[in-house]
Amino acid sequence: MTIYVSHCFGGNPENLERAKKITHDLQVADLENTYICPLLALSHLQYGELGYDDEMNLCIDLLSIADKLIVASDISKGVSREIDFANLVGMEVEYLEDTE
């Protein structure tokens, strides 16, 4: 199963590091599934380089190939869009309780 790890970013490098650790820990603990995080997958882009909507469209495109969404941070505008998409297509959504 492919599991999408959603985490707020907002251009904050600390959020990128948190998302990296959370995704790493999830993956190491579960070799039966593949964990993807858009912050890591799209880290070759500068924050805002393509514009918010185009960058969110890339995230939603990545989410569309996943089987499950894990929310691993506070719910930002972008994370909310990802949750809305997951709900729209009937994807399972899980919320991590402690991500710090």
N, C-alpha and C positions, 0 to 999 in steps of 0.2 A: 504494500500500500504506500502511496505517496502522501506525505503529511506536510502541509504548509504551515510554517511557523510565522505568525503575524506579530510584529513588534513596532511600536511607534519609533519614528526617526527624527523628523524635524531638523535635519542637518546636524544633530548633536552626536559627536563621535563616541560619547559614552553610551548612547543607545545602541550604536553599532557593536560595541564591545559586549554589552549585555546580551544582545541578540546572538552574537557569535557563541558566547558561553552557554546560553540556554540551548541553542540548536545543537552544539557539540554534545552537551550532557544528555540530551534526549536521544541523539543518534547512538552514542556509545552504549547507552542502556537498552537499546532496542535495535538489534541487527536484522530484525525481520521486516523492517519498514525503512523507507528513505525519507529523510527530513530535509525540506528545502525552506529557505528564508529569503525573501526578496531583497532584504538589505544586503545579504551576502552575495546573492546571485547577480545583483545589479550594481555591485560596489565599484565596478569599472566606470560608472557614470558619476559625475559631480552632482551633488544635491541641487536640484533646480535647473540643471543643464538643459533638459528637454521641456521643462514646464511641468507644473503639478499634474495637470490632467493627463498628459501623455505618459508621465512616469507612473501614475496610478493605473492607467490602462495596461502598462507592461506588467504591473503587479497582478492585476485581475486576470490577465492572460496566463500568467504562471499559476495562479490559484485555480484556474479552470481545468488544469490537468491533475489537480490534487484530488484525493479521496476524502480528506479530512482537514479541518482548520483548527489549529491550536492558537489561542490568543494568549500571548506571553508578556503583555504589558498593559499599561493603562490604555483606555480606548480613546485614541486620537481620531481626527477626522478621517484619516486614511484607513486606520484599523476598522473604523465603523463601516466604511465602504466595503471592506473585505468581508466583514460579518454579514452585511446586507446581501452581498452576492452569494455567499455560502447558503444563507437562509433561502434565497430565491431559488437556488438549484437543488435544495434539499440535502445539502452537505452537512455532515456531523460537525458541530462546533464544540470544542472543549476549551475551558478557561483554566489556565494555570493559576493556582492560588498564590504562591509565593515565588516571585521571579527575581527578587533582589539577592 
